[in-house]
Amino acid sequence: TCSLGEIVKGLLNILPKEQVITDEQTLKENSCDRFRKYPSKGFGIYTLPYPAAVAKVKSTEEVSKVLKFLNDNKINCVPRTGSTATEGGLVATRS
């Protein structure tokens, strides 16, 4: 199992620094979608773990490399587009 720092380091080995986002506010905002909009946006309550990073991929080659790294290290990945999911699609916690 990789630590959060190891995940970020692995992503930085694949992507340019500006494509690996780790600031706290971005991580908070990417830990929820419209399924949890009311508690997060209305009250600033974030109940799910934050992601280690947000990777902004720009090509199919980058997608392939990132997914290979994550798969090789058994790291969860939640693809995200418009963040409009209402069914809880960003819930990536282990059970």
Buried (B, 14 or more C-beta within 10 A) or exposed (E): EBEBEEBBEBBBEBBEEEBBBBEEEBBBBBBBBBBBEEEBEEEEEBEBBBBBBBBEBEEEEBEEBBBEBBEEEEBEEEEBEEBEBEEEBBBEEEE
